[in-house]
Amino acid sequence: MMQVSKKTLNIRGRLFDLSTPVVMGILNITPDSFYEGSRVGSQDQLVEKAGTMIAEGATMIDVGGYSTRPGAAAINTDEEIERVESAIEPLNKFFPELIISVDTFRSMVAERAVLKGAAIINDVSGGTLDDEMFQIAAKLKVPYILMHMRGTPETMNQLTDYQHLVSDILKDLQQKILALKNAGVADVIIDPGFGFAKTIQQNFELMRHLSEFGLLNYPVLAGISRKKTIYKTLEISADEALNGTTVLNTLALEQGASILRVHDVKPAVEAIKLWMHAGSFKH
């Protein structure tokens, strides 16, 4: 079992406890994210979906305006800002206690989102696609989700050659953590980046060794929900990948994950509850 020394986050001056794992629901304000069920098109639909996620037990909701699926089309910054702001404003209005995370690799989008009410920056590029991101996270005093990725969403599938997968990723993340600390970012969450510049086999290897990311002494987020690793392995579609998602989320909990980032909140909340009652919960 992974031992993580840091189990709290400072979210808008409030100490948030992660000693019990929590669920982050996914809301995509995009027309082309890989799983259709996570997309929302109207404000009413957005508020309704967020309300359902909260009722099912989501502690956080991750709002994304730029699809990072492999081969996704690029959009300009203004369009991404417009999408993200149109989601965060009503969420902040209707659910003032909700912890909103903004899923972006652009510092300008992150800053605008936080000013509108987002409380966490979730950067799939780990700072590699925008040199200003670490400074913005420090300036805004918000937790930063540091994900491992190589290249861009367009090129990452060609960048899967590693000498030693887990140690290479750990080394890369350690360097980024040092840069984040130097910039003045206090709260970091580690995401090993399932599906980002990793093959299906590498994703399974990453899951087997997820506990090693606890050595970085920060909470770990697992984002495996309905991904290709599940549906290609089982020879099904993303729509049919809920059961497989729950299985891998349970394995992630066994390996010490503190946050499950998912499309389906209720099953993930139930997985955490059963995992705790089964006696695995030793913190």
N, C-alpha and C positions, 0 to 999 in steps of 0.2 A: 504494500500500500504506500502511495506517495505521501511523503511528509512535506507539507508546505508551511513555512514559518509565518507567512503573511496571509491572513484570512479576512482582512477588512479593507474597505475602500472608502475614501472620503468623497462623497457625492453631494456636491453643493453644501458643504459644511456639515453634512450629516454622516455619521459613521455607519457604514453598511456592512453587515456581517455575512461572510460567505462560508462560515464553518459548516452550515448545512447547504448542500448544492441547490442551485436555483435554475430556473428555466428562462431563456430569452427567446421570445417569439419573433418570427421573421415577417416583416411587411415590406413587400417590394412595390415601389411606385414606378414600375417599368413594364413595358409591353412585351418584353422578351426574356424574362428570367426563366431558368430551365424548368421550374416547377410551376405550372399554371395556377395551382391552388394558393400560392403565396402572393399573387399579383392582385392589386386593388386599383380600380379605375376612377371611382368617384369619392368625394369627401364623405358622403353618407355610408358608402360601402367600407371605407377606411375606418370610420368611427365604430361601425357595427362590428367589424372584424377584430379591432383592437379591444372592444368591450368584451367580446367572447373570449379572447385570449386571456384577459385579466381575470374574468370570471372562472376560467379553467385553471388559473394559478400562475400565470406568467408574472414574473417580477420585473422583467425588462422587455422592451420591444425595440427591435433593431430595424431602423428605417433606411432603405436603400433606394437611390434614384438612378443608379448606374448598374446595369447587369454585368457581372464579372464572370459569367459562365464562359467556358472555353469558346473562342470564336465570336464572342458578343460584339456587336457594333459599338463603336465609340460615339459618345455624345459630347457636346461642348459644355463648358462650365456653367454658363447661364442657364441652360436647360436643366442641368442637374440641380442647381440651386432652386430653380422654380419648382421642380418636382418635390424636393426634400422639404422646402418651406411650406408647400401646400399641404404636406402631411403633418409636420411637426406642430404647426399652429393649432389646428383643431385637436390634436392629441393632448397638447399642453392645456388647452382650454377645458376639454371634457374630463381629462384624467390628470389633474394637477399633481397627484402623488406618484404617477408613473415614472419610472426611470427610462428615459428614451436614449437610445444609442443611435448614432448616425454612421451608416456604413458608406464610407467614402475614402478615396486615397488623395483627394484634393484639399489642401489646407484652407482655401477660400470657402469651399463648401462646408467644411467642418466648422469654421469660425461662424459663418452665417447660421448654421444649424444650432450651434450652442447658444448664440444670441437669441434664437427663437425658442429655446427651451430644451434642447438636447443636453444630456448630462455626461455622455461617454462618447469618445471617438473610436470607431472600429475601422482600422486602416488595413485593408487586405494586402497592401504592398509593403507594410512594415517600414514606411518612410522612404522607400526606394524610388517612388514615382513623383515625389514632391519634397524638395529639400527643406521647405519651410514647415513641414508638418510637426516635427518635434517641438519647434519653437512655439508654434500655435497652441499645441497641447499644454505646454508649460505656462504660456501666458494666460490661457483660459482656466487653468487649474482644474482640469477634468481628467478622470482616468482614461488611459489609452490602451486599446487592445492591439497588441503587437503580433501581427500574423506573419508567418513565414511564406514568402512567395518568391519566385524568380521571374524576371522579365515582366510582361504585361499580360492581361487576360487574353490578348490575341496571340502571344508567343509562348506562353508558359508550358504548353504541351510538348514543346521541343526542348525543354530545359530540364530533363529528368535524370541526367547523369550525375551520380554522386559517388564519391570514393567510399564513404561510410555514411549511409543515410542519416541516422539519428545523431551521430556526433557532428556531422557537417551542419545539420540544422541547429543543433545546440550552440555550436561555435558562432554561427551567424547571429542567432538571437542574443547571445552574450554580448557581442559587439554592439548590437542595437540598444541593448539595455544600458550599456555604459554611456552611449551617446544620449539616450533619453535622460539618464541621471545628470549628465553634464549640462543638458539643456534646462534641467530643473523640473522634470516630470516626476511627481511623487508616486503615483499609482499606476501600475502596469498590470495588464492581464495577458497571459501567454496563449496564443493560438498557433498550434503547429502547422495549420494550413492543409487540412485534408483536401485532396483534389487539386491543389494549386502547385503546379510543377512537380507532381508526383503521379506515378502510375498506380493502377489498381493494386498491384502487389506491394508497392511501396506504402500505400495507405494502410494496408493490413499490418505491415511491419511497424508502421508508426503507431498504430493502435496497440500492438503488443508491447511497445516500449514507451507508452504515453506517461507512465509513472516517472520516467527519467526526467521529464520536463519539470517536475517538482524540484529538481536540484537547482533550478533558477530562482527558487524562493518567492515565486509569485503565483497567484491563482491561475489555473489552466481552464481554458474554454475549449470544448469539443464541438466542432461544427461538421457533422457527418450526415445530417438529415437529408434523406432521399437522394443522395449523391450517386454518381455513376458506379462507384465502388460497390454499392448495394445492388442497384438494378441490373448492371451488366453481369455481375457474378451470378445473380439469381435468374438471369435471362427473362426479366420482366420490364415493365415501364416504371418511370419515376412515380406515376400515379399509384402503382401497386407496392411501393417500397416502404410503407409505414412499418410493417412488422420487422423488416430487416433493420430499419432505423432504430427501433426500440431495442433490438438485440445489441446493436453496436453502442447505443447510448448506455446500456447497462454495463457493457464491457468498459466503457469510458469511465463510468462511476467507480467501478472496481479498481481502475488505474488512477483514481484520485481527481477526476475532473470536478471543478467547482461550478461551472456554468455549462448547461446544454443549450446550444443554439439550434432551434428547431422550427419546422413549419407547423407541427402538430403539438400543441401545448399539453393537452390533457394526457395523452399517453406518456409524455416525458415526465410530467408531474407524478403520474402513477408509478412510473419506473423508479423514481427517486424514493417515493414513499415505501414501496415494496422492498427496495434495496436496503433501506434503513431498517425496516422491520425484520429483514432476514438476518440481521446481525452483522452485516458488513460495515456498518457505520461505527467507526472506532475513534473518532476525533474527540 
